[in-house]
Amino acid sequence: MLGAEHSIKETYVKNGQLLLIFAPVLNHGDRSLQTHQASECAADQGRFWEFHNILFENQDSFWFGDIQAMMKQLAADAGFDTVEFNACMNEQRHLDLVQEQDQFRVKAGIRGQPVFNINGDILIGAQPFEVFQGVIDPKLAAE
Amino acid sequence: MAPVPEPTLTEIAVSTLPPPTATDTAVPSSSTATSSTATPDLAEAAPTEAIASEPTALPTDTPTLEPTATPTPEPDWLNNAGRTAENLMYLGNPNASVTLVDFSDFM
């Protein structure tokens, strides 16, 4: 959700009005597994949301090539502890975790992505910020 | 006779203030500060010759003449990350009235 996410964070998360939760969707085999594990390796260093942004900014380059090497390079470029990050990736340390997280969306009946659940209202597909506003603002006003 | 213009609030305030002196910024000596919880006494706190001679002495328990409320810092929700009961990462205020779950793949 990179497009509208910055505006959502600045408008609603920053002031405490909205809680943002990220739920992985493993729709593309091993490449999905590696990218989501990389985000959890970043979380081990307290930088999940930063790496989450980096992954979305670079997602067009993930379709071909050595995906693990790409994750390690992105982490190195961002100044992560590469010894720890690379060990985390080599050991596939968070394989079980991301598969468990994916089950959350399966149980929620989510098949495609991106899908957004806003207090029970569903938005399907990438949407401009104004669409999110149209769903979020009435909920805040009803408080 | 021409009407006398009414003074503005600013003029009143200024006219009732004593003229500033060199000792106005001096802090009361520690002898007048019995404890940090003592009620500020403007008469006791008035500057004296003795105080003026030691203008740099700053007792740590000096009562504040004009106490101001300490502002509570706003929580930095953009740096408040954690995990839900389902082990998903979240960002923001866990007690927010609106929750947005983003089901996405990085691919």
gemmi code that builds the backbone of each chain (N, CA, C; Angstrom):
import gemmi

chains = {
    "A": [
        ("MET", (0.844, -1.201, 0.000), (0.000, 0.000, 0.000), (0.875, 1.244, 0.000)),
        ("LEU", (1.903, 1.279, -0.772), (2.820, 2.392, -0.628), (2.187, 3.722, -1.014)),
        ("GLY", (1.369, 3.735, -2.054), (0.850, 4.990, -2.578), (0.188, 5.882, -1.555)),
        ("ALA", (-0.827, 5.379, -0.870), (-1.592, 6.195, 0.069), (-1.048, 6.109, 1.488)),
        ("GLU", (-0.120, 5.218, 1.705), (0.289, 4.946, 3.087), (0.901, 6.153, 3.786)),
        ("HIS", (1.731, 6.897, 3.064), (2.363, 8.058, 3.712), (1.303, 9.041, 4.194)),
        ("SER", (0.313, 9.313, 3.362), (-0.739, 10.259, 3.753), (-1.569, 9.714, 4.906)),
        ("ILE", (-1.825, 8.420, 4.902), (-2.597, 7.809, 5.992), (-1.827, 7.935, 7.314)),
        ("LYS", (-0.539, 7.688, 7.234), (0.276, 7.798, 8.453), (0.278, 9.225, 8.979)),
        ("GLU", (0.496, 10.175, 8.080), (0.590, 11.569, 8.518), (-0.751, 12.106, 9.005)),
        ("THR", (-1.834, 11.645, 8.405), (-3.153, 12.203, 8.715), (-3.819, 11.503, 9.897)),
        ("TYR", (-3.638, 10.197, 10.011), (-4.408, 9.452, 11.005), (-3.567, 8.688, 12.040)),
        ("VAL", (-2.437, 8.154, 11.610), (-1.622, 7.366, 12.553), (-0.882, 8.295, 13.511)),
        ("LYS", (-0.325, 9.353, 12.954), (0.513, 10.266, 13.735), (-0.225, 10.826, 14.945)),
        ("ASN", (-1.510, 11.128, 14.781), (-2.275, 11.730, 15.889), (-3.016, 10.695, 16.738)),
        ("GLY", (-2.769, 9.430, 16.473), (-3.348, 8.396, 17.324), (-4.761, 7.981, 16.963)),
        ("GLN", (-5.259, 8.433, 15.828), (-6.643, 8.107, 15.462), (-6.771, 6.743, 14.802)),
        ("LEU", (-5.694, 6.255, 14.222), (-5.787, 5.008, 13.440), (-4.621, 4.086, 13.757)),
        ("LEU", (-4.937, 2.827, 13.919), (-3.917, 1.787, 14.105), (-3.757, 1.054, 12.784)),
        ("LEU", (-2.525, 1.011, 12.282), (-2.229, 0.341, 11.017), (-1.624, -1.028, 11.300)),
        ("ILE", (-2.221, -2.050, 10.702), (-1.726, -3.426, 10.886), (-1.359, -3.988, 9.521)),
        ("PHE", (-0.221, -4.655, 9.468), (0.209, -5.267, 8.209), (0.024, -6.785, 8.282)),
        ("ALA", (-0.732, -7.325, 7.325), (-0.989, -8.765, 7.277), (-0.438, -9.320, 5.965)),
        ("PRO", (0.594, -10.156, 6.029), (1.200, -10.683, 4.802), (0.238, -11.540, 3.978)),
        ("VAL", (0.395, -11.414, 2.679), (-0.308, -12.283, 1.734), (0.771, -12.981, 0.913)),
        ("LEU", (0.881, -14.292, 1.087), (1.947, -15.043, 0.398), (1.383, -15.612, -0.893)),
        ("ASN", (1.321, -14.772, -1.907), (0.693, -15.178, -3.160), (1.683, -15.544, -4.250)),
        ("HIS", (2.969, -15.354, -3.991), (3.940, -15.566, -5.064), (5.080, -16.478, -4.633)),
        ("GLY", (4.706, -17.599, -4.019), (5.661, -18.653, -3.724), (6.852, -18.213, -2.897)),
        ("ASP", (8.011, -18.700, -3.323), (9.224, -18.466, -2.527), (9.587, -16.980, -2.462)),
        ("ARG", (9.288, -16.234, -3.492), (9.633, -14.806, -3.466), (8.831, -14.081, -2.390)),
        ("SER", (7.600, -14.469, -2.235), (6.812, -13.884, -1.140), (7.390, -14.301, 0.211)),
        ("LEU", (7.726, -15.579, 0.307), (8.287, -16.068, 1.575), (9.571, -15.324, 1.933)),
        ("GLN", (10.422, -15.090, 0.929), (11.709, -14.438, 1.231), (11.522, -12.961, 1.599)),
        ("THR", (10.666, -12.271, 0.883), (10.499, -10.844, 1.177), (9.855, -10.637, 2.548)),
        ("HIS", (8.869, -11.473, 2.859), (8.224, -11.314, 4.172), (9.148, -11.744, 5.306)),
        ("GLN", (9.945, -12.782, 5.048), (10.931, -13.133, 6.078), (11.945, -12.002, 6.274)),
        ("ALA", (12.315, -11.363, 5.187), (13.262, -10.251, 5.296), (12.664, -9.136, 6.163)),
        ("SER", (11.365, -8.890, 6.008), (10.741, -7.850, 6.827), (10.767, -8.223, 8.308)),
        ("GLU", (10.669, -9.536, 8.575), (10.737, -9.979, 9.974), (12.175, -9.947, 10.498)),
        ("CYS", (13.134, -10.193, 9.625), (14.529, -10.037, 10.046), (14.804, -8.570, 10.371)),
        ("ALA", (14.178, -7.677, 9.626), (14.297, -6.247, 9.932), (13.607, -5.929, 11.262)),
        ("ALA", (12.484, -6.597, 11.505), (11.781, -6.381, 12.776), (12.654, -6.794, 13.958)),
        ("ASP", (13.477, -7.823, 13.756), (14.404, -8.243, 14.815), (15.329, -7.106, 15.226)),
        ("GLN", (15.562, -6.191, 14.288), (16.430, -5.037, 14.582), (15.602, -3.785, 14.851)),
        ("GLY", (14.309, -3.993, 15.101), (13.427, -2.875, 15.458), (13.113, -1.940, 14.307)),
        ("ARG", (13.214, -2.463, 13.071), (13.051, -1.576, 11.913), (12.097, -2.168, 10.888)),
        ("PHE", (11.052, -2.842, 11.359), (10.106, -3.474, 10.422), (9.509, -2.465, 9.456)),
        ("TRP", (8.939, -1.369, 9.994), (8.181, -0.452, 9.134), (9.091, 0.278, 8.153)),
        ("GLU", (10.302, 0.507, 8.550), (11.258, 1.132, 7.629), (11.550, 0.180, 6.467)),
        ("PHE", (11.796, -1.098, 6.781), (12.109, -2.049, 5.720), (10.880, -2.361, 4.878)),
        ("HIS", (9.741, -2.366, 5.506), (8.462, -2.529, 4.800), (8.353, -1.464, 3.702)),
        ("ASN", (8.708, -0.231, 3.999), (8.676, 0.838, 2.991), (9.705, 0.589, 1.897)),
        ("ILE", (10.887, 0.156, 2.315), (11.951, -0.116, 1.340), (11.520, -1.220, 0.371)),
        ("LEU", (10.873, -2.253, 0.917), (10.423, -3.356, 0.066), (9.385, -2.882, -0.951)),
        ("PHE", (8.440, -2.078, -0.519), (7.424, -1.595, -1.463), (8.039, -0.668, -2.508)),
        ("GLU", (9.013, 0.100, -2.088), (9.650, 1.021, -3.046), (10.434, 0.257, -4.119)),
        ("ASN", (10.866, -0.957, -3.787), (11.710, -1.724, -4.714), (11.010, -2.952, -5.282)),
        ("GLN", (9.726, -3.092, -5.058), (9.062, -4.350, -5.366), (9.085, -4.688, -6.860)),
        ("ASP", (9.220, -3.722, -7.723), (9.238, -4.029, -9.156), (10.475, -4.820, -9.570)),
        ("SER", (11.492, -4.814, -8.726), (12.742, -5.502, -9.097), (12.852, -6.896, -8.503)),
        ("PHE", (11.779, -7.350, -7.860), (11.871, -8.622, -7.141), (11.473, -9.837, -7.978)),
        ("TRP", (11.074, -9.600, -9.228), (10.517, -10.719, -10.001), (11.584, -11.659, -10.547)),
        ("PHE", (12.770, -11.140, -10.754), (13.825, -11.981, -11.331), (15.098, -11.857, -10.491)),
        ("GLY", (15.938, -12.906, -10.564), (17.217, -12.857, -9.862), (17.142, -13.517, -8.494)),
        ("ASP", (18.262, -13.429, -7.804), (18.414, -14.057, -6.486), (17.713, -13.191, -5.434)),
        ("ILE", (16.560, -13.613, -5.032), (15.751, -12.768, -4.148), (16.385, -12.603, -2.761)),
        ("GLN", (17.030, -13.675, -2.276), (17.711, -13.548, -0.967), (18.845, -12.533, -1.035)),
        ("ALA", (19.593, -12.591, -2.123), (20.703, -11.641, -2.281), (20.168, -10.211, -2.354)),
        ("MET", (19.023, -10.049, -2.991), (18.429, -8.708, -3.078), (18.047, -8.197, -1.694)),
        ("MET", (17.478, -9.076, -0.891), (17.065, -8.666, 0.460), (18.289, -8.242, 1.280)),
        ("LYS", (19.349, -9.039, 1.157), (20.576, -8.731, 1.909), (21.183, -7.410, 1.456)),
        ("GLN", (21.129, -7.169, 0.143), (21.697, -5.925, -0.368), (20.890, -4.718, 0.103)),
        ("LEU", (19.566, -4.854, 0.091), (18.724, -3.740, 0.555), (18.987, -3.439, 2.035)),
        ("ALA", (19.155, -4.523, 2.805), (19.426, -4.332, 4.234), (20.793, -3.659, 4.436)),
        ("ALA", (21.760, -4.083, 3.640), (23.099, -3.478, 3.754), (23.051, -2.002, 3.373)),
        ("ASP", (22.334, -1.715, 2.291), (22.233, -0.325, 1.831), (21.557, 0.565, 2.883)),
        ("ALA", (20.647, -0.035, 3.652), (19.908, 0.750, 4.647), (20.628, 0.784, 6.000)),
        ("GLY", (21.803, 0.169, 6.065), (22.581, 0.265, 7.298), (22.195, -0.705, 8.389)),
        ("PHE", (21.588, -1.815, 8.006), (21.266, -2.827, 9.015), (22.538, -3.546, 9.471)),
        ("ASP", (22.423, -4.231, 10.598), (23.489, -5.132, 11.038), (23.445, -6.322, 10.078)),
        ("THR", (24.331, -6.317, 9.090), (24.236, -7.308, 8.024), (24.611, -8.714, 8.481)),
        ("VAL", (25.487, -8.810, 9.451), (25.841, -10.148, 9.955), (24.584, -10.804, 10.529)),
        ("GLU", (23.855, -10.044, 11.326), (22.647, -10.565, 11.949), (21.537, -10.776, 10.912)),
        ("PHE", (21.384, -9.798, 10.029), (20.330, -9.894, 9.013), (20.588, -11.086, 8.080)),
        ("ASN", (21.812, -11.220, 7.621), (22.134, -12.315, 6.693), (21.970, -13.680, 7.364)),
        ("ALA", (22.367, -13.762, 8.631), (22.176, -15.025, 9.352), (20.691, -15.350, 9.460)),
        ("CYS", (19.905, -14.316, 9.724), (18.452, -14.501, 9.835), (17.876, -15.041, 8.528)),
        ("MET", (18.340, -14.488, 7.416), (17.848, -14.948, 6.112), (18.376, -16.339, 5.787)),
        ("ASN", (19.650, -16.565, 6.047), (20.244, -17.875, 5.715), (19.559, -18.999, 6.486)),
        ("GLU", (19.217, -18.706, 7.730), (18.583, -19.730, 8.575), (17.084, -19.839, 8.319)),
        ("GLN", (16.564, -18.941, 7.481), (15.108, -18.903, 7.241), (14.376, -18.883, 8.588)),
        ("ARG", (14.881, -17.987, 9.423), (14.497, -17.954, 10.838), (13.006, -17.706, 11.056)),
        ("HIS", (12.393, -16.987, 10.133), (10.995, -16.597, 10.366), (10.021, -17.254, 9.391)),
        ("LEU", (10.446, -18.387, 8.846), (9.585, -19.090, 7.892), (8.247, -19.456, 8.535)),
        ("ASP", (8.307, -20.044, 9.716), (7.063, -20.453, 10.393), (6.191, -19.246, 10.714)),
        ("LEU", (6.827, -18.165, 11.129), (6.070, -16.969, 11.512), (5.290, -16.400, 10.328)),
        ("VAL", (5.940, -16.235, 9.190), (5.229, -15.621, 8.068), (4.147, -16.551, 7.531)),
        ("GLN", (4.373, -17.857, 7.632), (3.318, -18.786, 7.207), (2.133, -18.727, 8.176)),
        ("GLU", (2.449, -18.543, 9.442), (1.379, -18.385, 10.443), (0.608, -17.081, 10.186)),
        ("GLN", (1.329, -16.022, 9.860), (0.683, -14.740, 9.570), (-0.216, -14.852, 8.334)),
        ("ASP", (0.249, -15.639, 7.354), (-0.542, -15.792, 6.133), (-1.865, -16.504, 6.424)),
        ("GLN", (-1.848, -17.352, 7.427), (-3.088, -18.058, 7.785), (-4.149, -17.098, 8.324)),
        ("PHE", (-3.702, -15.990, 8.870), (-4.658, -14.983, 9.356), (-5.507, -14.465, 8.198)),
        ("ARG", (-4.864, -14.197, 7.080), (-5.626, -13.673, 5.932), (-6.463, -14.788, 5.295)),
        ("VAL", (-5.963, -16.044, 5.351), (-6.751, -17.147, 4.797), (-8.047, -17.287, 5.592)),
        ("LYS", (-7.909, -17.237, 6.913), (-9.102, -17.351, 7.762), (-10.031, -16.159, 7.579)),
        ("ALA", (-9.449, -15.009, 7.211), (-10.274, -13.814, 6.990), (-10.947, -13.846, 5.618)),
        ("GLY", (-10.643, -14.867, 4.842), (-11.271, -15.001, 3.531), (-10.660, -14.099, 2.470)),
        ("ILE", (-9.443, -13.640, 2.717), (-8.779, -12.755, 1.751), (-8.048, -13.621, 0.732)),
        ("ARG", (-8.311, -13.395, -0.541), (-7.654, -14.183, -1.580), (-6.677, -13.318, -2.407)),
        ("GLY", (-7.083, -12.130, -2.759), (-6.227, -11.271, -3.566), (-5.469, -10.300, -2.691)),
        ("GLN", (-4.802, -9.372, -3.326), (-4.073, -8.337, -2.590), (-3.756, -7.193, -3.538)),
        ("PRO", (-3.688, -5.981, -3.071), (-3.929, -5.631, -1.667), (-5.434, -5.526, -1.360)),
        ("VAL", (-5.747, -5.861, -0.122), (-7.111, -5.719, 0.407), (-6.991, -4.998, 1.746)),
        ("PHE", (-7.924, -4.097, 2.000), (-7.870, -3.308, 3.233), (-9.164, -3.482, 4.015)),
        ("ASN", (-9.010, -3.803, 5.265), (-10.165, -3.924, 6.164), (-10.114, -2.754, 7.145)),
        ("ILE", (-11.092, -1.864, 7.025), (-11.123, -0.668, 7.880), (-12.347, -0.776, 8.789)),
        ("ASN", (-12.131, -1.199, 9.996), (-13.228, -1.433, 10.958), (-14.346, -2.250, 10.316)),
        ("GLY", (-13.973, -3.247, 9.522), (-14.968, -4.121, 8.932), (-15.353, -3.780, 7.507)),
        ("ASP", (-15.060, -2.563, 7.056), (-15.323, -2.197, 5.665), (-14.134, -2.627, 4.806)),
        ("ILE", (-14.427, -3.209, 3.660), (-13.376, -3.756, 2.812), (-13.128, -2.867, 1.589)),
        ("LEU", (-11.874, -2.561, 1.367), (-11.452, -1.896, 0.132), (-10.569, -2.881, -0.619)),
        ("ILE", (-10.824, -3.043, -1.901), (-10.040, -3.989, -2.701), (-9.211, -3.233, -3.730)),
        ("GLY", (-7.940, -3.570, -3.785), (-7.034, -2.959, -4.753), (-6.422, -1.667, -4.253)),
        ("ALA", (-5.334, -1.273, -4.916), (-4.663, -0.028, -4.561), (-5.628, 1.140, -4.784)),
        ("GLN", (-5.702, 2.010, -3.813), (-6.652, 3.126, -3.873), (-5.939, 4.422, -3.537)),
        ("PRO", (-6.430, 5.532, -4.101), (-5.852, 6.822, -3.714), (-6.252, 7.183, -2.283)),
        ("PHE", (-5.502, 8.074, -1.708), (-5.743, 8.472, -0.321), (-7.182, 8.929, -0.106)),
        ("GLU", (-7.745, 9.631, -1.076), (-9.092, 10.179, -0.916), (-10.133, 9.072, -0.684)),
        ("VAL", (-9.894, 7.918, -1.261), (-10.829, 6.802, -1.059), (-10.751, 6.319, 0.396)),
        ("PHE", (-9.535, 6.232, 0.902), (-9.379, 5.841, 2.309), (-10.043, 6.887, 3.208)),
        ("GLN", (-9.839, 8.155, 2.887), (-10.444, 9.238, 3.674), (-11.959, 9.085, 3.729)),
        ("GLY", (-12.535, 8.723, 2.574), (-13.986, 8.587, 2.493), (-14.531, 7.495, 3.394)),
        ("VAL", (-13.680, 6.540, 3.726), (-14.109, 5.461, 4.635), (-13.761, 5.806, 6.088)),
        ("ILE", (-12.588, 6.373, 6.275), (-12.091, 6.611, 7.640), (-12.781, 7.793, 8.316)),
        ("ASP", (-12.947, 8.896, 7.608), (-13.493, 10.109, 8.236), (-14.879, 9.898, 8.859)),
        ("PRO", (-15.801, 9.255, 8.184), (-17.110, 9.032, 8.816), (-17.020, 8.181, 10.092)),
        ("LYS", (-16.061, 7.268, 10.114), (-15.913, 6.441, 11.319), (-15.386, 7.282, 12.482)),
        ("LEU", (-14.482, 8.188, 12.181), (-13.963, 9.070, 13.236), (-15.052, 10.039, 13.694)),
        ("ALA", (-15.845, 10.531, 12.755), (-16.903, 11.482, 13.091), (-17.984, 10.825, 13.942)),
        ("ALA", (-18.157, 9.527, 13.793), (-19.195, 8.813, 14.536), (-18.790, 8.528, 15.970)),
        ("GLU", (-17.529, 8.796, 16.296), (-17.046, 8.520, 17.659), (-17.687, 9.447, 18.674)),
    ],
    "B": [
        ("MET", (-14.449, 70.167, 26.898), (-13.213, 69.422, 27.142), (-13.218, 68.155, 26.279)),
        ("ALA", (-12.098, 67.864, 25.678), (-12.020, 66.662, 24.837), (-12.049, 65.421, 25.712)),
        ("PRO", (-12.764, 64.386, 25.262), (-12.831, 63.149, 26.067), (-11.453, 62.502, 26.198)),
        ("VAL", (-11.186, 61.971, 27.405), (-9.913, 61.287, 27.644), (-10.025, 59.870, 27.094)),
        ("PRO", (-9.133, 59.486, 26.229), (-9.240, 58.102, 25.686), (-9.038, 57.082, 26.796)),
        ("GLU", (-9.897, 56.034, 26.720), (-9.750, 54.972, 27.718), (-8.468, 54.203, 27.458)),
        ("PRO", (-7.747, 53.877, 28.532), (-6.512, 53.107, 28.319), (-6.832, 51.698, 27.859)),
        ("THR", (-5.975, 51.183, 27.060), (-6.146, 49.793, 26.626), (-5.646, 48.886, 27.735)),
        ("LEU", (-5.936, 47.588, 27.575), (-5.495, 46.619, 28.584), (-3.980, 46.633, 28.716)),
        ("THR", (-3.324, 46.778, 27.634), (-1.856, 46.776, 27.680), (-1.347, 47.966, 28.479)),
        ("GLU", (-1.969, 49.102, 28.251), (-1.514, 50.289, 28.960), (-1.722, 50.144, 30.463)),
        ("ILE", (-2.873, 49.553, 30.845), (-3.136, 49.367, 32.271), (-2.073, 48.458, 32.873)),
        ("ALA", (-1.836, 47.386, 32.200), (-0.878, 46.418, 32.730), (0.494, 47.059, 32.888)),
        ("VAL", (0.886, 47.785, 31.935), (2.209, 48.395, 31.988), (2.274, 49.423, 33.099)),
        ("SER", (1.184, 50.174, 33.262), (1.232, 51.259, 34.248), (1.261, 50.735, 35.678)),
        ("THR", (0.788, 49.501, 35.904), (0.777, 48.974, 37.260), (2.021, 48.170, 37.603)),
        ("LEU", (2.842, 47.910, 36.633), (4.066, 47.165, 36.914), (5.115, 48.104, 37.492)),
        ("PRO", (5.885, 47.648, 38.482), (6.982, 48.475, 38.980), (8.045, 48.597, 37.913)),
        ("PRO", (8.762, 49.663, 37.953), (9.820, 49.810, 36.952), (10.871, 48.735, 37.151)),
        ("PRO", (11.395, 48.231, 36.070), (12.412, 47.182, 36.194), (13.677, 47.712, 36.856)),
        ("THR", (14.277, 46.875, 37.668), (15.543, 47.226, 38.307), (16.563, 46.163, 37.978)),
        ("ALA", (17.735, 46.402, 38.351), (18.813, 45.456, 38.054), (18.632, 44.154, 38.801)),
        ("THR", (17.845, 44.202, 39.885), (17.706, 42.994, 40.692), (16.458, 42.204, 40.339)),
        ("ASP", (15.700, 42.638, 39.376), (14.447, 41.943, 39.067), (14.665, 40.508, 38.608)),
        ("THR", (15.787, 40.242, 38.016), (15.999, 38.875, 37.540), (16.706, 38.009, 38.562)),
        ("ALA", (17.023, 38.568, 39.703), (17.705, 37.766, 40.712), (16.751, 36.746, 41.308)),
        ("VAL", (17.294, 35.609, 41.647), (16.499, 34.540, 42.242), (16.606, 34.645, 43.748)),
        ("PRO", (15.503, 34.446, 44.474), (15.569, 34.526, 45.932), (16.636, 33.595, 46.485)),
        ("SER", (17.243, 34.030, 47.583), (18.289, 33.204, 48.170), (17.684, 31.958, 48.790)),
        ("SER", (18.533, 30.993, 49.066), (18.045, 29.733, 49.609), (17.436, 29.916, 50.991)),
        ("SER", (17.779, 30.999, 51.663), (17.223, 31.199, 52.990), (15.714, 31.446, 52.936)),
        ("THR", (15.229, 31.906, 51.814), (13.788, 32.146, 51.705), (13.054, 30.943, 51.149)),
        ("ALA", (13.775, 29.975, 50.698), (13.127, 28.812, 50.124), (13.217, 27.668, 51.115)),
        ("THR", (12.172, 27.460, 51.878), (12.224, 26.435, 52.904), (12.071, 25.045, 52.321)),
        ("SER", (11.318, 24.934, 51.244), (11.210, 23.650, 50.576), (10.649, 23.886, 49.190)),
        ("SER", (10.758, 22.877, 48.363), (10.296, 23.029, 46.996), (8.772, 23.083, 46.935)),
        ("THR", (8.096, 22.681, 48.007), (6.640, 22.687, 47.968), (6.055, 23.905, 48.660)),
        ("ALA", (6.912, 24.776, 49.139), (6.406, 25.942, 49.848), (5.625, 26.847, 48.907)),
        ("THR", (4.571, 27.450, 49.446), (3.785, 28.366, 48.636), (4.619, 29.601, 48.345)),
        ("PRO", (4.702, 29.981, 47.104), (5.500, 31.151, 46.774), (4.946, 32.389, 47.488)),
        ("ASP", (5.799, 33.148, 48.131), (5.398, 34.355, 48.832), (6.086, 35.528, 48.153)),
        ("LEU", (5.292, 36.336, 47.519), (5.860, 37.427, 46.749), (6.646, 38.389, 47.639)),
        ("ALA", (6.154, 38.596, 48.902), (6.869, 39.514, 49.779), (8.247, 38.960, 50.116)),
        ("GLU", (8.272, 37.642, 50.470), (9.559, 37.030, 50.793), (10.467, 36.975, 49.581)),
        ("ALA", (9.829, 36.801, 48.451), (10.631, 36.624, 47.253), (11.151, 37.939, 46.691)),
        ("ALA", (10.740, 39.033, 47.292), (11.184, 40.324, 46.763), (12.696, 40.422, 46.823)),
        ("PRO", (13.278, 40.980, 45.806), (14.736, 41.086, 45.761), (15.274, 41.954, 46.898)),
        ("THR", (16.409, 41.621, 47.407), (17.048, 42.383, 48.479), (18.449, 42.755, 48.058)),
        ("GLU", (19.059, 43.593, 48.847), (20.427, 43.991, 48.541), (21.360, 42.775, 48.560)),
        ("ALA", (21.111, 41.896, 49.555), (21.983, 40.726, 49.681), (21.888, 39.847, 48.449)),
        ("ILE", (20.667, 39.721, 47.972), (20.487, 38.882, 46.787), (21.166, 39.523, 45.583)),
        ("ALA", (20.996, 40.816, 45.507), (21.558, 41.499, 44.354), (23.071, 41.339, 44.294)),
        ("SER", (23.680, 41.123, 45.472), (25.128, 40.990, 45.477), (25.570, 39.596, 45.008)),
        ("GLU", (24.615, 38.665, 44.969), (24.952, 37.318, 44.501), (23.973, 36.908, 43.403)),
        ("PRO", (23.987, 37.582, 42.296), (22.970, 37.322, 41.277), (23.111, 35.983, 40.588)),
        ("THR", (24.264, 35.350, 40.700), (24.432, 34.096, 39.973), (24.111, 32.875, 40.834)),
        ("ALA", (23.774, 33.082, 42.112), (23.458, 31.941, 42.969), (22.085, 31.405, 42.597)),
        ("LEU", (21.991, 30.147, 42.236), (20.724, 29.548, 41.813), (20.417, 28.345, 42.681)),
        ("PRO", (19.760, 28.557, 43.830), (19.395, 27.432, 44.687), (18.512, 26.450, 43.920)),
        ("THR", (18.756, 25.201, 44.140), (18.003, 24.201, 43.378), (16.572, 24.070, 43.853)),
        ("ASP", (16.299, 24.506, 45.107), (14.932, 24.344, 45.612), (14.176, 25.671, 45.642)),
        ("THR", (14.527, 26.565, 44.782), (13.863, 27.861, 44.728), (12.419, 27.704, 44.264)),
        ("PRO", (11.472, 28.253, 45.031), (10.084, 28.168, 44.566), (9.894, 29.008, 43.312)),
        ("THR", (9.020, 28.554, 42.462), (8.732, 29.283, 41.234), (7.647, 30.301, 41.507)),
        ("LEU", (7.886, 31.508, 41.150), (6.907, 32.561, 41.413), (5.676, 32.419, 40.542)),
        ("GLU", (5.864, 32.001, 39.338), (4.748, 31.849, 38.416), (4.762, 30.415, 37.894)),
        ("PRO", (4.227, 29.492, 38.699), (4.282, 28.097, 38.271), (3.507, 27.875, 36.978)),
        ("THR", (4.091, 27.107, 36.114), (3.411, 26.782, 34.855), (3.265, 25.276, 34.774)),
        ("ALA", (2.163, 24.869, 34.174), (1.919, 23.438, 34.032), (2.911, 22.844, 33.044)),
        ("THR", (3.478, 21.699, 33.403), (4.393, 21.027, 32.485), (3.574, 20.363, 31.384)),
        ("PRO", (3.811, 20.738, 30.134), (3.006, 20.140, 29.067), (3.322, 18.658, 28.912)),
        ("THR", (2.268, 17.867, 28.724), (2.461, 16.445, 28.496), (2.848, 16.236, 27.038)),
        ("PRO", (3.981, 15.615, 26.779), (4.372, 15.425, 25.377), (3.411, 14.499, 24.647)),
        ("GLU", (3.126, 14.846, 23.397), (2.267, 14.007, 22.577), (2.981, 12.684, 22.303)),
        ("PRO", (2.261, 11.571, 22.397), (2.910, 10.292, 22.072), (3.358, 10.297, 20.609)),
        ("ASP", (4.479, 9.667, 20.367), (5.005, 9.594, 19.012), (4.462, 8.328, 18.367)),
        ("TRP", (3.219, 8.417, 17.895), (2.557, 7.204, 17.399), (3.228, 6.661, 16.145)),
        ("LEU", (3.895, 7.504, 15.384), (4.553, 7.013, 14.166), (5.773, 6.146, 14.484)),
        ("ASN", (6.177, 6.165, 15.736), (7.286, 5.300, 16.137), (6.842, 4.264, 17.153)),
        ("ASN", (5.543, 4.053, 17.242), (5.033, 3.070, 18.190), (4.625, 1.799, 17.434)),
        ("ALA", (5.555, 0.873, 17.347), (5.299, -0.380, 16.633), (5.196, -1.524, 17.627)),
        ("GLY", (4.434, -2.517, 17.256), (4.302, -3.691, 18.119), (3.647, -4.820, 17.373)),
        ("ARG", (3.205, -5.828, 18.122), (2.575, -6.984, 17.504), (1.183, -7.219, 18.072)),
        ("THR", (0.303, -7.636, 17.183), (-1.041, -8.003, 17.613), (-0.998, -9.414, 18.217)),
        ("ALA", (-2.141, -9.833, 18.726), (-2.233, -11.189, 19.276), (-1.987, -12.241, 18.199)),
        ("GLU", (-2.199, -11.835, 16.933), (-1.982, -12.776, 15.820), (-0.552, -12.708, 15.295)),
        ("ASN", (0.318, -12.014, 16.010), (1.731, -11.874, 15.620), (1.923, -11.002, 14.379)),
        ("LEU", (0.958, -10.140, 14.090), (1.098, -9.210, 12.971), (1.703, -7.910, 13.494)),
        ("MET", (2.448, -7.241, 12.644), (3.058, -5.977, 13.045), (2.032, -4.849, 12.975)),
        ("TYR", (2.048, -3.988, 13.966), (1.186, -2.801, 13.909), (2.019, -1.547, 14.109)),
        ("LEU", (1.392, -0.432, 13.726), (2.007, 0.882, 13.899), (0.926, 1.847, 14.362)),
        ("GLY", (1.197, 2.544, 15.456), (0.245, 3.556, 15.905), (-0.298, 3.309, 17.292)),
        ("ASN", (-1.454, 3.880, 17.524), (-2.095, 3.844, 18.833), (-2.943, 2.574, 18.965)),
        ("PRO", (-2.576, 1.664, 19.845), (-3.355, 0.422, 19.983), (-4.796, 0.666, 20.413)),
        ("ASN", (-5.069, 1.841, 20.987), (-6.442, 2.167, 21.404), (-7.151, 3.077, 20.413)),
        ("ALA", (-6.631, 3.178, 19.202), (-7.261, 4.035, 18.189), (-8.668, 3.530, 17.880)),
        ("SER", (-9.534, 4.453, 17.519), (-10.922, 4.065, 17.244), (-11.076, 3.408, 15.880)),
        ("VAL", (-10.090, 3.609, 15.020), (-10.147, 2.997, 13.690), (-8.929, 2.106, 13.492)),
        ("THR", (-9.170, 0.906, 12.989), (-8.079, -0.025, 12.669), (-8.108, -0.335, 11.180)),
        ("LEU", (-6.964, -0.203, 10.557), (-6.847, -0.528, 9.129), (-5.897, -1.717, 9.006)),
        ("VAL", (-6.418, -2.819, 8.510), (-5.573, -3.991, 8.261), (-5.241, -4.019, 6.776)),
        ("ASP", (-3.953, -3.973, 6.485), (-3.464, -3.971, 5.107), (-2.996, -5.382, 4.764)),
        ("PHE", (-3.785, -6.085, 3.939), (-3.403, -7.424, 3.479), (-2.621, -7.234, 2.179)),
        ("SER", (-1.316, -7.410, 2.241), (-0.493, -7.145, 1.051), (0.663, -8.126, 0.928)),
        ("ASP", (1.128, -8.242, -0.303), (2.352, -8.973, -0.595), (3.396, -7.940, -1.003)),
        ("PHE", (4.649, -8.194, -0.701), (5.688, -7.260, -1.122), (6.025, -7.453, -2.594)),
        ("MET", (5.462, -8.499, -3.198), (5.717, -8.753, -4.615), (4.774, -7.949, -5.490)),
    ],
}
model = gemmi.Model(1)
for chain_id, residues in chains.items():
    chain = gemmi.Chain(chain_id)
    for i, (resn, *xyz) in enumerate(residues, 1):
        res = gemmi.Residue()
        res.name, res.seqid = resn, gemmi.SeqId(i, " ")
        for name, pos in zip(("N", "CA", "C"), xyz):
            atom = gemmi.Atom()
            atom.name, atom.element = name, gemmi.Element(name[0])
            atom.pos, atom.b_iso = gemmi.Position(*pos), 0.0
            res.add_atom(atom)
        chain.add_residue(res)
    model.add_chain(chain)
structure = gemmi.Structure()
structure.add_model(model)
structure.setup_entities()
